[in-house]
Amino acid sequence: MTHQPRTAHRRTPAKSSRRRSRELALQGLYQWQLAHKDPTIIGAELAEMEGYDKSDVEYVRTLLHGAIGNSGALEAALQPALDRPFSELSPIERGILLLAGYELLKELEVPYRVVINEAVELAKVYGGTDGHKFVNGVLDKVAGRLREIEVRAARGT
């Protein structure tokens, strides 16, 4: 009897409900930017999408409405960390930064490192080639301002 080598099967880890929520909210922000639809209509359309039931439904709503409702303040908070005007970013980068900016500003129970990591993961999947590096750099600067105490504590300074 000969032994066949076992092939290693790499399982893709299951997405958390929060990650699904961020993906859905990003899709909603993309629609909002390009089609200028009402956030309530976008939310209803998202609810029809596959995988919506596996998301944290309330968090999808919170992120979508929060990022849109605070977009002006978020753009202002993000702009100093950007190398070009916010309006010149791709819609995906703008959406990711609005989502993460909202989480950094308003969802204080989510650690800043989680916010940045999740945004980087979204950028890897949906953004351009090096978009994740750009998102990481911007959010690292922004987190230092919006969550100064938490960042300093994490860095031991």
N, C-alpha and C positions, 0 to 999 in steps of 0.2 A: 504494500500500500504506500503510495507516494503522498507526501504532504504538499498540498498547494499552499503557497504563501497567502496569508490573509491580507486582503487589501484594506488599507485603512480608509474608513468612511468618515469623512469630516462632516459632522453635523453642524448645521448652521444654528446658532442659539436662537431660541424663540424670542421674538420681539416683545418687549414689555408693553403693557398697555399705555404707559406714558410715552414711549417712543412712537407707538402708533398714533397717539394723540398729537405729537409734534409733527409727524409726517402729514397727517390730515390737515392740521392748522396751516402748515406750510402750503399745501395745495390750495387751501382757501385764500391765503394771502396772495398767492400767485394770481388766482382768479380776480381778486379784488383790485390788484394793481393793473392787470391787463384789460379786464372787462368792466371795471368800475361798478360791479354789482353791489347791491345792498348786502351787508354782512349776514342778515337774517336769512336771505335767500341762499347765500353761499352755505350757511350752516345746514339748511334743509337739504341742499344738494349733497353735501358731505355725508349726511345721515343715510343717504341712499347708496353710498359706496360700499364695496366689499371690504370687510375688515373693520367697519365702523363699530360693530358690536363687540369687537375685541379691544377697542380703545377705552380709555377713561373718558367717557362721553362728556362729563362735566368739564374735564380739563381741556378738551377740544374747544368747547364753547368759551371757556375762560381765556385761553390763549388767543383764539381768533378775535373775539370781541375786544379783549384787552390790548392786543397789539394794534388793531385798527383804531380803536378809540383813543389810544395814547400815541399814535404814530408821529404826530408833530413833536411831542416832547422826546420821544425815543430817537427820532432823527437828530434832534439837537444834541442829545446826550452822546450819540454815536459819532457825529461829525468830527469832533476834535481828534478822534482816533483813526480817521480815514485819510487816505492819500489823494482823494479826489472827492468831488461833490457826491453826496448820497444818491442823487438822481442819476448819476452816471454808472452806478453799480448795476449788475444784471438783476433782473427781477428775483431770481433765486437767492442771490446774495443779500439783496434788500430784505426779502422775506425771512431768511434765516436770522439776519441781524435784528430785525424787528421782534421776532419770537424770543430770541435769547435776551435781547435788551429788556423786553417786557418781564421775562422771568427774573433777570437780575434785579430789576427795579421793584417788582411787586410780589414775586413768589419767593419770599425770603426763607421758606422752609426747605427749598431746593438748594443744596450747596452750590456755590459758584462753580466749583470744578465740574460738577455734574452738568450744569447748564452749558459750560464751554464744551465739554466732551460730547454732549448730545448735538450741539450745533455743528461741531466738526464732523460728526458722523453723518448728519444730514447733508453737509457740503460735499462729503466724499461720494455719497450716493447720487445727489441731484445736481451738484454744482460742476463747475469747470475743472480742468485738470489740477490746478494748484489752488482752487478756491478754498479748500479746507485750511490751507496754511494762512491765507488771508484772513479768513473768519477767526481762526485761532488767535492771530496777532491782534486783531481789532478787539476781540472780546477780552483778551488778557488785559489790555490797556483800560477798557471800559470797566471791567470788574474791579480794577484797582481804585477807580473813583467811586463807583456805585456801591461797592461792598468793601470799602477800605479796611474796616476793622476785621472782617472775616479773612480777607486776603492777607493782611499783616499777620494775623494769628497763625494762619496756615504756613506762612513763610518763616515764622519765628522771628519777626522783626518788631 
